[in-house]
Amino acid sequence: MSAPSERSRWPSTRVTELLDLDHPTIQGPFGGGLSSVELAAAVSNAGGLGSFDAQPLTPAEVSATVGELRAATRGSFAMNLWVSTHDLAESEMTRERFEVAPPAFPERPGSDFDTQFAAMLEARPPAFSFVFGVPDAAKLDACRDAGIVTIGTAITVAEAVALDDAGVDIIVASGFEAGGHRVAFLDTAEESLVGTIALIPAVVDQVRAPVVAAGGIADQRGIAAALALGAEGVQIGSAFLATDESAAPAAHRTLSRATGQRHTRLTRAFSGRLARGIPNQAMELVDADPALIQPYPYQGHLIAPMRAASIARRDCEGLSLWAG
């Protein structure tokens, strides 16, 4: 990826002004360890908003990553966290409760949102994006006091209104075509599936904050359509995931570049939460027996050995191939 030779031909919007961007384009944050400092910095240096998914990081790693990004780009960038990090309380998640075979569940599966948020706030990235909920008022106020732009994601109009009522600066309206997790927080993900074309104008009509469109957008035609529907920016995921700068395995990047016959579908097979990806043997196997699927985040720990084996073999059959 290279920096643009001239200013964007796209119009200036509240999104570009809030985030100090040349282009109304946000790189979607990639979960599952697929984010990279190299990609986020490349997007920021090209005049968009690079993003990094910090959900799997410890607080110390959150701080270190912000430092790496600040050293790699003079542009704006966002750190992304998951507000909701468990589908059930940790006290309920025992092997006895679900009769889970080895590998055993970890004592504590990852860092909690509060400690990650504290590290992010101290590091002060230009923007803080989040999914699976709305941070409490104190956290949003702290971001405002620190000059951090807040970006929340909604997949229904009701969720967008909840974000707007909370005072979030920018709202990403993500249609069901988007790759990766369906980040529902007011209703089940299965009951919150709205297409991008229908969702964008409906959200724009109901909120005060500027809206960023996401889901099925990969080129200038999609950007133009989103802006025509009232969005003031777009978030692009799969097209950036396919670049050499992303941390996705080579086989995943190759599939993400494919066009024509490639198709995607929704699954809970890899994380326990509903997400869109390219079908493979692992998805087919786990989806065929719902009893194999445990709540988030424990499903990911059970699937991890299969993912590691697939990476070692350099194939795609055990990977979560998130794509829109």
GIFENCOR-V967483 format. One record per residue. RES is the residue in one small letter. PSI is psi in whole degrees, -180 to 180 (none if undefined). Layout:
# GIFENCOR-V967483
RES,PSI / RES,PSI
This chain:
# GIFENCOR-V967483
m,141 / s,158 / a,149 / p,150 / s,-13 / e,167 / r,156 / s,144 / r,-7 / w,152 / p,153 / s,138 / t,176 / r,-31 / v,-48 / t,-35 / e,-43 / l,-38 / l,-1 / d,57 / l,153 / d,-29 / h,144 / p,49 / t,127 / i,132 / q,123 / g,139 / p,133 / f,122 / g,-178 / g,24 / g,15 / l,-12 / s,151 / s,147 / v,-38 / e,-46 / l,-48 / a,-42 / a,-38 / a,-43 / v,-45 / s,-41 / n,-23 / a,1 / g,3 / g,-168 / l,108 / g,148 / s,151 / f,126 / d,111 / a,6 / q,-40 / p,2 / l,152 / t,163 / p,-40 / a,-38 / e,-34 / v,-49 / s,-43 / a,-39 / t,-40 / v,-41 / g,-41 / e,-42 / l,-41 / r,-33 / a,-26 / a,-16 / t,147 / r,-5 / g,176 / s,150 / f,163 / a,142 / m,135 / n,134 / l,159 / w,121 / v,-42 / s,116 / t,2 / h,143 / d,-25 / l,159 / a,144 / e,-33 / s,-24 / e,-13 / m,87 / t,160 / r,-33 / e,-37 / r,-38 / f,1 / e,50 / v,133 / a,160 / p,152 / p,144 / a,152 / f,145 / p,158 / e,-43 / r,109 / p,81 / g,175 / s,152 / d,161 / f,-42 / d,-46 / t,-37 / q,-42 / f,-43 / a,-41 / a,-41 / m,-45 / l,-42 / e,-35 / a,-21 / r,64 / p,161 / p,-33 / a,151 / f,116 / s,154 / f,156 / v,169 / f,38 / g,-173 / v,122 / p,154 / d,166 / a,-37 / a,-39 / k,-44 / l,-39 / d,-39 / a,-39 / c,-43 / r,-44 / d,-30 / a,0 / g,24 / i,123 / v,131 / t,136 / i,111 / g,151 / t,136 / a,148 / i,3 / t,165 / v,-42 / a,-40 / e,-39 / a,-42 / v,-40 / a,-41 / l,-43 / d,-43 / d,-28 / a,-10 / g,22 / v,140 / d,-44 / i,139 / i,123 / v,119 / a,109 / s,112 / g,163 / f,-9 / e,-15 / a,143 / g,164 / g,-159 / h,142 / r,108 / v,49 / a,145 / f,-7 / l,-23 / d,176 / t,153 / a,-38 / e,-28 / e,12 / s,32 / l,105 / v,133 / g,153 / t,-46 / i,-38 / a,-36 / l,-42 / i,-57 / p,-32 / a,-41 / v,-45 / v,-39 / d,-16 / q,-7 / v,159 / r,-33 / a,153 / p,146 / v,136 / v,130 / a,140 / a,150 / g,103 / g,16 / i,122 / a,-5 / d,-176 / q,-26 / r,-42 / g,-39 / i,-46 / a,-41 / a,-43 / a,-43 / l,-35 / a,-28 / l,-1 / g,-5 / a,154 / e,12 / g,170 / v,153 / q,125 / i,130 / g,-71 / s,-37 / a,-35 / f,-34 / l,-30 / a,-7 / t,159 / d,-25 / e,-16 / s,161 / a,9 / a,144 / p,152 / a,-40 / a,-38 / h,-44 / r,-40 / t,-45 / l,-36 / s,-25 / r,-15 / a,149 / t,180 / g,-98 / q,-9 / r,135 / h,162 / t,165 / r,167 / l,143 / t,155 / r,8 / a,-35 / f,-29 / s,-15 / g,-12 / r,150 / l,130 / a,158 / r,130 / g,177 / i,128 / p,144 / n,-174 / q,-40 / a,-45 / m,-45 / e,-43 / l,-50 / v,-41 / d,-26 / a,-18 / d,92 / p,-23 / a,-17 / l,-10 / i,121 / q,162 / p,155 / y,139 / p,11 / y,-28 / q,-41 / g,-36 / h,-35 / l,-31 / i,-19 / a,-44 / p,-37 / m,-40 / r,-45 / a,-41 / a,-38 / s,-41 / i,-41 / a,-35 / r,-8 / r,40 / d,180 / c,-2 / e,-16 / g,10 / l,153 / s,103 / l,68 / w,132 / a,151 / g,none
